[in-house]
Amino acid sequence: MEAPEPTFVDDRLAHWASVSPDGDCMTYGQRTWTWAQFHDRVRRVAGGLRDLGVGRGDMVAFLDKNHPACVELSLGAGLVGAANAVVNWRLAGEEVGFTLNDCGAKVLVVGSELMPAIEAIRGDLPHVTRVIEVTTDGAPGDPYEEWLTTATPADPDPARTADDTCLVLYSSGTTGRPKGVMLTHRNFVRHTVASHDGWDFEPGDKNLVAMPLFHVGGSSYVLFGLHDGIPSVMTREPDGMSLAGAIMQGANRMFLVPAVLAQVIQSGPQGVEMFSRLKSFTYGAAPMPPPLLRAAMKTWPDMDLMQVYGLTEVCGVATHLLPDEHRRAEAEGHPERLLSAGRALPGMEVRIVDIGTLEDVPTGDPGEIWLRSEQVMKGFLGRPEETRKVVTEDGWFRTGDIGRIDADGFVYVEDRLKDMIISGGENIYSPEVERVLAEHPAVLECAVVGVPDETWGESVRAYVALKPETAATEDDVIAFCRERLAHFKCPRSVVFLGALPRNPTGKVLKRDLRPAQV
């Protein structure tokens, strides 16, 4: 029986619960739920929320590491026309308080580990009328499980629409306070369908959900298995032991940051053999250094590699470099395509725009990447003026990324607009310099930022972490770059670190490097 086209994020779950009620849907630790069981839990969440006065247009929130309860809360809130704001569990107490007050959540589901943080700020959360604790293992006495048990399953609110917000994810807040990105049912359904190319799920496959659910890479990716009727294995965190355990449980499809592959290769034969069980590894949220990509393709020749580029504001993926494009790039005489972010998803329009004139630039020239699709967010929660700054009247989203498109439609992401270095009037794109640095035999990881320069306005500084048992000096690194880049693009200074600072999704935190620039 062919699954019907979905309108809401919960439609496919209801379908699989009907046609395959006893099949495995979700595994988490030692617990597994069938499609019928998971659907029943989602409907109970919806009923429980209604009993607590949550309805269409309202907000609930989730604060914990990865847990199926977050997915249940998102889908259950969606059933009643409400939305779930997934809070970054790594935030400090004051930051958590800001997020919860900004979204106006009425109900908060919070993990046991984080309850002390909530208790410390409980008096500063005027909108939260109910806090429900959830434990990791769902042992007897788990308040969340008791709440579900006593709730009456609810059917979808007939008044809800595909354009109702169902999830709110907060931006990283690199400048000022983070903003809540409102994503709708339509956004998620379009994203799930459009980004489906290259996955080719087959009977027996299992989807590994390891990216944090407060990140779009987690909350959008978990819908893939629900859409296709494929079981998912969720890990609490994306650490080595958890990933290995999930693979041992049969998970063979994975989306994570490139740094994971580097760690596996360095871990030795046992880790490499474990990952050889994967059918596909999709990477994104950070660029893949060319040496690592080549090493991964050589180490796992039978594993599909797929790169994705996107943003929270477009519900996740905007472009992808498909597995066959990885394999054909060098054979067809286009090795540079391995450095691209691939081509636009079906239904995704891409423009490259001059940041001064706002006119399209010629093919191959750099400019700001603009995107238009049904995936584009509804807007920033409570910030219409901020929304208008990045979404045009005719629906184009201004990404703030600098990139170019070649004649065949391959998109190359050069830099963040705010991270572009201007030295002596020349634009320098940090990924170009970082790609050269990554080729140095002693460099494990690197990041490039602009620092004040009395003569040139800005100059290039490289932050470098070296591979174990290797050595390099500042002069060595600069000389290596000067053999491969125009001198104005090369670092004028190099700072050696034990490791680069990263956020939970693997992105290098350049803002944590910049304070050391003065």
N, C-alpha and C positions, 0 to 999 in steps of 0.2 A: 504493500500500500504506500503510495507516494505521499510524503508529508505535505500538508497544505502550506501555502505561503503565509508567513506570520505577519501580524500587525503589531502585536505587543510582545515584550520580551519574554513573557511567560507562556506564549501560545505553544511553542514547540515542547515545552515541558509537559503541558496538558496532553498534547498529542501522544508523546511517547508513554506517558502514564496510562493512556487508553489502549494503545496497540502492543505495548511491551511492558506490562505492569510489574512483572517479576524480574526483569533484567536489571543488572547493576547500573546505578546512576552515578553515585558519588561515594568515594572512599576517603576517609580521613583518619589517620592513625589506625586503630583497631576496629573502627566502625565502618560499615558499608550500608547504604540505603538504596533500595530499589527505586525505579521510576515512580511507582505508585506511592511509596513511602515518602519520597522527597516532595512529590506534588501535594500530598496530604499535609506535610509540614508547612509548606508555603501557604496553603489555604488556611491553616490554623494560625499562622502569623497574621494573615490578613484579618481573620476573625478577631484575634486578640487585639490587634491595633484598633479595629472598629470599637471594641468594647472600651478602649482607653480614649476614645474621642478623636481618633485620627481618621481623617477623610481626605477627599480630593483637595489637592493644593497644599496639604500639610507636609511637614518634614519630620523624619526620624533620623537617628544617627547611630553609627556603629563604631566602637573603639576597641580594637584588639588586633593581635597578629592574625594571620590568615586562619579563617574558620568558616565552615559551611554555613554557620548561622548568619554570616554577613550576606551571603547569596540569598538565603531564605528571607532575610529582612528586606533586601532590595526587591525581590520578586513579590513578596507579600505586600510591601508598601505599594508597589506598582499595581497590584490587583485592586486596591481601594483608591487609586488615583493619587497616591502620595509619593514622596521621594525619599530615598535614603542618602544621607551625607556620610561618606566613609572617611573617618578621621585618621590621619597619619599617627600611628601609635608611638612614633619616636618623638613627637612634639613634647615640649615642656608644658607644665601645668597651665601657665598663663596663655600659651599658644592654643592649647586644647580649649580653654575657656573662651577665647576669642572665636574659634571656629564654631563651637556649639552655639554661642550667642549670635554669631553672624547668620547662621543658617536657621536659627529659631526652632531647633528640634524639640518636639514635645516628648518623645520617648527616646531613651538612650540605652542601647545594649552594649555592655562593657565587659571585657574579659577580667577574670579574677585577678590576674597579675597587675592590672591597671586600676583596680577599684580604689586603692589608697590615693592615687592621684585625683580621682573624681571626688572622693570624700573630702579632700583638702580644699576643693573649689566649689563644692556643692551649693554653698550659699550664694555663689556668684552666677548661678545658672537659672535665671528666673523663668525661662521658657520650658525647662525640663520638668515635666510633671511626674515622670516615672523612670526609674533606673532599674534595669534588669541585668543581673549578673549572669555571665555564661562561663562555664568551666571548660578546660581543654578537652577533657575526656568524657563529659556528660555523665559523670558518676551520680549515684543516687543523691538527691538533695540539690541537684543543679537547678537554680531558680529559673533559668531559661527553659529547661526541659519541663519543669512543673507548670510554667506559664503556657507552654504549648499543649500540654496534656489537658488542661482545663478549658482551653479555647475551643470554640465551635468553628469548624471550617467554613470559610466564606467564599462566595462566588465573586467574580469580577464586578466592579461597579459599572453599571451600564452607561453611566454618564462620562466615563473616562474617554480620552481621545489619544491618538497616536502622538499628538504634539504635547501631551502632558509630560512634565519633567519626571523622570523616574530615578535618576541618580545625580548626585552632586559630588564632584571631586574638586579638591582645592589645589590651586596652582602652587608651585614651590615657594613663591614669595621671595624671589631673589631681589626684588625691588619693592620695598614697602610691605604691607600686609598681603597675605595670600587672598586670592579671589576664588569664589565658588563657581565652578563651571557647571552650568545646567545642561544636562544631556537628557534627551527625550526617548520615548519608545521608538519613534521613527528613526532617530539618530542611530540607536543600537541595532535595530533590525537591518537598516541599510548597510551599516558597517559589517555586520556578521555575514550578510549575503555577499557583499562586494569583495571582502577580503578573503573569500573562500578559495579562490584560485590557488593551486599549489599544495593544498592540504591533502586532498584525495584520501580521506578517511576510508578505512576498510573494516569489515567485520573482524573483531578480535583486537582492534586498536584501543589504546587507552590514552587519554589526554592528561598531561601533567600540568597542574596549575600551581606554580611556585612563585610567580611574580606577586608582589604585595597587592592586595585588593584595593588599597587606597590609591593605587596607581592605575591609570587607564589600561596599562598592559596586563594587569591582573583581572580587573572587573570586566573588560571587554573580551579577554581571551577565555574566561570561564564559560562564556556563552557559546563558544564553538562546539563543545561536547554536547551541551543541552540542545543546540540546534540540530546536530546530526544524529542524536541518539547514541553517542559514543560515551562509554563510562569515563569519568574523570577521577584522577587521584590528586588530592590537594595536600600540599605540605604546609606546615605552620610557618616555616621560614625556608629560604632557598640555600640552606647550608649543605655541605657535602654529604653528610650522613643522611639527611632527609631525602636528598635527590637520589642517592644510591638505593635507599629503602623503597622509594616510589618506583624506580626502574625494576627492582626485584619483584615488585607487585604487578609488573606488566606494563607500566607506563612507557610508551614508545614515541610519543609526540610531545615536543617541549618548546616553550618560548622563554628565553632568558636573555641576559645581557652578554656581550662577547667575552667579558672577563671570566665567565664561568668556563669557557672552553680553554682559556689559557691556564686556569688553575688545574683543570683535568689533565691536560697534556703534561704539565709539570709534576703532577702527582705520581706519574709512573705507569707501568704496564697494567696494573690492576684497575686504575681509574679509566684508562683508555679502553680496556676490554669491556668495562661496565657500560660506557657510553656507546660502544659499538652495537649495543642492542637497540639503540634508537633508530627509528625510520627517518625522523626529521628533527632538525634543530633550527628554529627560527630565532633570529637575533635582531635586536633593536634597542632603542633608548640610549644608545651610545654607539659611536663608530667602531667598526672592526679594523684594527691595524692590519695593513696588507700582509706583513709577515705571519701574523696569527691566522689570517684567512687562508693563506697558502698552506700553512702547517695543518690546519683543520681539514682542508680538502684532501691532503695527502694522508693524514692519519685515519680518516673515516671516508674512504672513497665511495662507499655504498650508502652513506647517509645524505639525505636531502638537506641542503643548506638554503635558507631563505632569509633575506634581509628585508626589514620593514622600516619605513620612515613615517612618522606622524606626530600628532600632538593631541593632548587631552581635548582641546577645543574642536577637533574633528572626530572625536570618539575613538581615537587610536590611530589606525593605519591609513595613510593617504597614498603611499606608493610602495611597491614591493619589487624586489629582484628575485625572480622565481628560481627554483632549483635548476631547471634546464638552462636558464640564462647564466647561472654560475658555471655550469659545465661547458657551455659553448663559447664563453667569452674569449678565451685564449685561442681555441681552435678556429674561431672565425676571424681572428686577427683584431679583436677588440678587448685586450686585457684591461683597458681602462674602465670597462663597464663593471668590473669587480669593485671599483671604488664608488660606483653610483648607488643611488637608493632605488634603482629600478624604474619602472614606469607606473603611471597613475592607475589606481583601481578603476574598475568599471564604474562609470557615473561620476568620477572625480575629475573636475576640470582644474588645470594648472596654468598659471601665468607667471612670467618673470617680469617684474615691474621696476622701472627706474625709480629710486626712492626720492628723487628730486622732482621729476616731471610727472610721475605716476603714469607714464606711458610704457607700453610693452617694449622690451629691449629686443634687439636682433637675436636670432637663434645662436646659442653658444655664449652670449654675453651674460655676465653676472648681474643680478638684481635681487629684489625681495621676492620670495616665493608667496604667491597668492593662491588660495584654494577655494573651490566652490563645489558644493555637493549637499545632498540631504543629510550628510553626516555632520555638517557644521552646527555647532552648539546653538542652543536657544539664546544663550547670553550669559553674562556674569550675574550671579545672584545679587539682586539689590543694587546693581551698579550699571544703570543704562548708559551713562556717559562713557564709562570705561568700555562697554560693549561697542558703542558707536566708533570708538577709536580703532577697533580692530576688525569690525564687520561692516562692510559698505552697505549702502542702501539696496544695491542689487545683489547682495548675498555673498560677496567675496570676503574671505577671511585672510587678513594680513598676518602671516605667520611670524614675522620678525626674523626669519631665517634668510640668509643670503645663499643663492644657488643659481644654477643655470640648467638649461635643457639642450641636449644635442639634437641633431636632425632626426634621430630615430626615436625621440621621446624619452630617453633616459635622463633622469633627474640627478643632478649632482648637488649635494648640500655642502656649501663651502664654509659657512660660519653662521653664528648668531649675529644679527645686526648690531646688537649692543656689544658684542665681543670682537667685532672687526677692529683691527689695529690700523691707525692712520699715521704713518711715519713719513715726514717730509712730503706730505701730499699724496703718498702712494698708499693704496688700500692693500692690506696684508690679511689674508684669510688664515686663521690659526690652524685649521685642519690640514692645509697644504704643508705647513711647516712640521706639524705633528706627524704626518705620514713619513716625512723624510727622517725625522728623529727616530721613529719606530724601527727604521731599517738598521740603525746602529747596532752592531752585534752585542753591545753591553746593555742596551736600554730595554728595560722591562715594560715600563709605561711612562707616558710623558703628557704634559699639558703646556700650552703656550698662551701667554697673556701679554697685554700691552702695559708698559710702565712709563711714567712721566720721563721725558727727556728734554733738557733745556734747549738742545739744538734742533731736534727733529719733531718735537711735540710728544711723540711716543716712540718707544723702541721695543723690540721683541725680547721677552724673557722666557726662558724654558725652565720648567720644573721637571725633574727627571728622577725616576727610581730605577736603580740598576738591578740586573739579574744577579742571583746569588753567585758568589765566587768570581765576579768580574770586576773590572775597574775601568774608570774613565775620568778624565779631567775636564774642566771647563773648556780649555783650549782644544782638547780632542773633539769634543762635541761640536763646538763652533766650526772647527776646520772641516769636519765631516759634512756639515750642512752647506758650507761654502763651496764644496765640490759639486753640490747637487742643486743649489738654489741661487737665485740672484742675491747679491750681498745684502741689499736692503731688506730682504725677507728673513735673513738669518738672525738667530739670537745674538744679542750683544752681551747677554749674561745668562748663566746657567746656575740653578739652585738644585742641589741634590737632596732628595728626601728618601726616607725609608719606604714610604708608600704615599700615593696621592689620596687626598680626601675625596670620598665618594658618598653620595646619598644612598638610601636603601635600594634603589633601582640600578645602581652601578654608574650613574653619571658622575663625572668628575666635578667637584664643587669648586669652580674657579673663583667664586666669591670668597672662599676660605684662603685662597692663595693671594688674592690682591692686597689684603692688609699688610703683607710683608713687603709691599712694593716701595714703601716710602723710606 
